[in-house]
Amino acid sequence: MWALKIASRIVDMVYYSSIPANNRITEKLKPKIFDFITVPRNEVEDYIEESDAVLMGPGLMRVGETKELTKKLLFKFPKKKWILDAGSLQMMEKEWLKKLPNVIITPHKKEFQQLFGARKVSSMAKHYDCIIVLKGPIDYVCSPEKCAYNTTGNEGMTKGGTGDVLAGLIAALACKNDLFSSACAGVYVNGLAGDRLYKKVGPFYNASDLCDEVPKVLK
């Protein structure tokens, strides 16, 4: 929901599909929330086809079904702009990245180590030909050609959901921008929104507050 909330404030149309239980929840919310369209699982490929960028992972369980779904969609639409986070990121195989020309993965330190082992971000981005956003006190964004780092953000952003805001923000920016620029702008803006909130309330804010602050930062 946080990824949807932030993306719907940036792009003209946001589509959402998830496991049946999550889809039922969003269907119940429809009378109150008009910012996105809930898509049945059997129609998701049609909507991927017409979308500029696709975020996959938030809300998906860490189970074999997620791995199968992630692999199926990635390789059916290999040239699509993909942002992989959460469930899909934790269940994927790193070798898949070599076959995808337009992909961003957004791991935190533990997820990075689980996927690649204790190796450098820059070398993994180059070896697997992808863009890696390593989240932490300092965010590192590496493509096969170059790296950048970001120092905005604070301890208030360790709460659950702030990573979903970042993933949705990067995906929204990626719709009309190159992936490296989208990733760099995403971590900077997300962290800057957190810093603005910190000045007002210290670390006592949550992901929903972050969603509300990001548009002000963008303006």
N, C-alpha and C positions, 0 to 999 in steps of 0.2 A: 504493500500500500504506500510506503514512503517513496519507493522508486517511481510508482505511478504518479504520486502527488507532485513530485518535483518535475518529472518529464512533461506532465500535462500543462505546466506553466510556461514551457519553452517551445514545444512543437505543436503543430496544428491538430494532430490526432494521435491518440495513444490506444493501442490494443493490448488486451491482457488475457492470458490463458494460463491455467494451472491445474493442479490435481482436482478431481471432482469436489472434494470437500471445500477447497478454497474458492472454486468457482461458485458454489452454492452461497458462500458468504457474500461474495461480491454481488451476486444477483439480488440478495436481500438488501444490500446497500444502494442498489440502483435508484430507488425513489429519492434518495438524499444526495447522491453523488452523480454528477453528470459529466465528469471530467475525462472519462475513458469508456471504452467499449469492451465488455466481457465477451470473449470468443470461445465457443465450444471447442474441445480438444480436436474433434474430427474436422474442424475448419481451420486450424491454426496454420497449416501450410499455405493456404490461400492468402492469409493476412501477412505472413512472412514474405511472400512473393512481392507484395506491393509496398512493403515497408522499407525505409531508407537504412535503418539500423535495428538490431535486435539484441535486447538484453535477456540473457537466460541464466537462471539459477536461483534468484531470491524466491523463497517460498517453496522450492522443490525439496523433497526429502532426500536424505543421504542413503539411498537404496539403489539396488540394481536397475530398477525401472528408470530412474533418473539418468543413469549412465547410458542405458540403451536409447532413451529419448534424445539425450544430448548428442550422442554420436550420429543418430539417424538424421537429425535436423542439420547439424553442422555439415555433413557430407552430402546432403541433398541440396543445400544452398551454400556451397563452398566459397563463392565470391561475395556473399553478403557481408556487410559490416557486423561483426559479432562482438559483444561484450559479455564475458563469462565471469560469474561471481557465485559465491555461496554454494548451493547444492551441486550445480553443474561443474563448478571449479573443483570441488572436492571429490567428485566422482569421475572426472575425465582422466584420460591418459595423455601424458605430455607429448607422445609421438604424434598425436593428432594435430598438434599445432603446426607441424612442418608442412601439412597439406592445406593450410588455410591462409590465404594471403592477406586477409583483413580482420585481425582478431586482437582484442585487448583482454588480458586477464587481470583481475584485481585482488590478488591475495594479500592477507596480512602475513606476518613473519612465519607463523606456524604452518599456514597453508602453503607458503612458498617452499618451506623445508620438506613438507610432505610430498610435494610435487616434484621438486628438483634435487632435494638434498641440500646440504650446506654449501652452496656455491654462489658466485657473484651474480647479481641481477643482470649486469651488462652482458656477461658471457652467455647466460641462458637466453636472453632476448636475441642475441646474435645467432646462437646455435639452433634455436627453434623458430627463428624468423617470425617473431611476434612482438607485441608491445606489452610490457609488464609494468603494472602499477603496484609497487610494493608499499603497502600502507604501514605507517608507524609514526613515531615522534617526528621523524623526517620522512617524507614520502619520496620515493625514487621512481622516476618514470623513464624506462629504457626501451628504445627501439633497436633494431639491428644496427643502426648507424650512429645513434647518439643517445645521451642520457641527460636528464634534468633532475633537479631536486627541489622540494618545496618545504618551507618551514612554517607556513601558516597552520593554525590549529592548536589545540590545547587538550588538557586531560578530560574536559567535559565531553570530548568526542569519542571516548572509549565506550560509551553506552551503546547498547544494542540498537540497531536501526540506522546509525549514522553511516555505516558502510553501504546500506541500501540507498540512502540519499545520494551518496557519491556515485554509485553505479548508475542510478537513474539519470543523474546529471550528466555524466560522461556519455551515456547512450543518447541523450537528447542532443548534446552538442555534436555528436558524431554524425547525426543525420545530414548535416550540411557542411561539415568540416572534416579535415583529415584526422586520422585516429590519434596521431601523436599530439597534435595541437589540442584536440578535444580532451585527452587524458591530462595534459599539463594544465589547461585552463580549469578542468574539473577539480583537481586536487587543490589548486590555488583558491578558487572561489569557495569551495566547500569549507576549507580551513579558515578563510577570511570571514565567512559567515559565523563560524564558531568563535572566532576572536571578537567579533562585534558583540555577540551574545555574552561572552565572558566579561566584557566591560560593564554590561548591564546587570548580570545576575551571578557572576562567577561561574563555576562549573555546573550550576543547577539548571540545566536545560536539557531537552531531549531531542530526538530525531524530528518530531513534528515542529518544534521550534526552529530547527535548522531549515526545514522546508520553507517555513515562512520568511526566514531571513535571507535565503539565497537570492530571491528575486530582487530584493533591495540592494544587495551587493552587485548584481548584474546591472542594475540601473545606474 
